[in-house]
Amino acid sequence: MKIFYFTTTGNCLYIAKNIGGELLSIPQMLKQEKINFKDDVIGFVIPCYGFDVPAIVRKFMEKHSFEADYFFAVMSYGNILATGLSEFEKLANKSNIKLNYTNGILMVDNYLPVFKVEDQLAKAPGRKIDEHIKIIVEDIKNKRENHVEKISMGMKIFSAIIHKYNKSLKPTIDQKFSIDDNCSNCETCAKVCPMNNIIVLQNVEYQHNCSFCLACIHNCPEKAIHIKGEKSASRFRNEHITLKEIITANQNL
Ligand SMILES: Cc1cc2nc3c(=O)[nH]c(=O)nc-3n(C[C@H](O)[C@H](O)[C@H](O)COP(=O)(O)O)c2cc1C
């Protein structure tokens, strides 16, 4: 079994590790020449971004091809999944992948422009994350079929508005980030950036090729990187995942 995952704060890596198999980082696989991946089971564990699929995951799916007897997709999200998984299903169909199993898993929201990390962490125990992961692991082990339920018309309209907003986001969005005096020039931000968008010389310098994943902000050991309008000074990383694992997954240096 091969599992392709994308993570910035560890939730998806935690799910992928629980499922098991050969774990392959999407940012790393994106750097490879076109590959036809083959296995008995192929899975994708990815976060929901703006009721949609992260742009880096889209690029990955469009570049490579996949052959398996059983395909699954698990999408981790922080509050509302909406059309996230159905957008991934459309993308998979374009690559001739017929997903046998899709499921969403409500975890901790890392979207700082809207949510306070403290509030999200307080909600986590009630979300019974590990219990849900266990169910998903069993489902996949037993090659069960599942598709997330269809969403309401109201939610479809709301999703269309959010998708339009997503499209308006430019790679120069890193101009909204600022660095405070606590920065120690440790280069962690550059190492966790899946876009290779950060150079650290005398200062942290963004190259305006940002995918707005917030990896640099959440993983800064000094909490020195900020986004305009952020809702809390706290930062998030899944308690079971180390900074080293995020660096290994995304690193460019
Ligand atoms: C740019 C961005 C957009 C997001 N959009 C959504 C969303 O539409 N719905 C949602 O429930 N969570 C959203 N989230 C939260 C993540 O999906 C969630 O925290 C996920 O578990 C992160 O996975 P990771 O820790 O593996 O990176 C968003 C996060 C980011 C950074």
The ligand as an SDF file (V2000), in Angstrom:
LIG
                    3D

 31 33  0  0  0  0  0  0  0  0999 V2000
   -5.2230   27.7460    3.7180 C   0  0  0  0  0  0  0  0  0  0  0  0
   -6.0620   26.8590    4.5940 C   0  0  0  0  0  0  0  0  0  0  0  0
   -7.4040   26.6780    4.2870 C   0  0  0  0  0  0  0  0  0  0  0  0
   -8.1950   25.8450    5.0880 C   0  0  0  0  0  0  0  0  0  0  0  0
   -9.5060   25.6510    4.7450 N   0  0  0  0  0  0  0  0  0  0  0  0
  -10.2930   24.8380    5.4990 C   0  0  0  0  0  0  0  0  0  0  0  0
  -11.6620   24.6030    5.1370 C   0  0  0  0  0  0  0  0  0  0  0  0
  -12.1670   25.0540    4.1160 O   0  0  0  0  0  0  0  0  0  0  0  0
  -12.4140   23.8450    5.9650 N   0  0  0  0  0  0  0  0  0  0  0  0
  -11.9090   23.2840    7.1020 C   0  0  0  0  0  0  0  0  0  0  0  0
  -12.6520   22.6290    7.8270 O   0  0  0  0  0  0  0  0  0  0  0  0
  -10.6010   23.4530    7.4550 N   0  0  0  0  0  0  0  0  0  0  0  0
   -9.7870   24.2110    6.6710 C   0  0  0  0  0  0  0  0  0  0  0  0
   -8.4550   24.3840    7.0020 N   0  0  0  0  0  0  0  0  0  0  0  0
   -7.8980   23.6480    8.1640 C   0  0  0  0  0  0  0  0  0  0  0  0
   -7.1500   22.3780    7.7740 C   0  0  0  0  0  0  0  0  0  0  0  0
   -7.8310   21.6500    6.7830 O   0  0  0  0  0  0  0  0  0  0  0  0
   -6.9530   21.4620    8.9950 C   0  0  0  0  0  0  0  0  0  0  0  0
   -6.4100   22.1500   10.0610 O   0  0  0  0  0  0  0  0  0  0  0  0
   -6.1150   20.2280    8.6610 C   0  0  0  0  0  0  0  0  0  0  0  0
   -6.3190   19.2590    9.6540 O   0  0  0  0  0  0  0  0  0  0  0  0
   -4.6320   20.5540    8.5470 C   0  0  0  0  0  0  0  0  0  0  0  0
   -3.9190   19.3700    8.2180 O   0  0  0  0  0  0  0  0  0  0  0  0
   -2.3290   19.2640    8.4260 P   0  0  0  0  0  0  0  0  0  0  0  0
   -2.0840   19.4560    9.9170 O   0  0  0  0  0  0  0  0  0  0  0  0
   -1.9850   17.8970    7.9960 O   0  0  0  0  0  0  0  0  0  0  0  0
   -1.6950   20.3150    7.5970 O   0  0  0  0  0  0  0  0  0  0  0  0
   -7.6450   25.1980    6.2260 C   0  0  0  0  0  0  0  0  0  0  0  0
   -6.2870   25.4080    6.5270 C   0  0  0  0  0  0  0  0  0  0  0  0
   -5.4910   26.2270    5.7290 C   0  0  0  0  0  0  0  0  0  0  0  0
   -4.0290   26.4250    6.0710 C   0  0  0  0  0  0  0  0  0  0  0  0
  1  2  1  0
  2  3  1  0
  2 30  2  0
  3  4  2  0
  4  5  1  0
  4 28  1  0
  5  6  2  0
  6  7  1  0
  6 13  1  0
  7  8  2  0
  7  9  1  0
  9 10  1  0
 10 11  2  0
 10 12  1  0
 12 13  2  0
 13 14  1  0
 14 15  1  0
 14 28  1  0
 15 16  1  0
 16 17  1  0
 16 18  1  0
 18 19  1  0
 18 20  1  0
 20 21  1  0
 20 22  1  0
 22 23  1  0
 23 24  1  0
 24 25  2  0
 24 26  1  0
 24 27  1  0
 28 29  2  0
 29 30  1  0
 30 31  1  0
M  END
$$$$
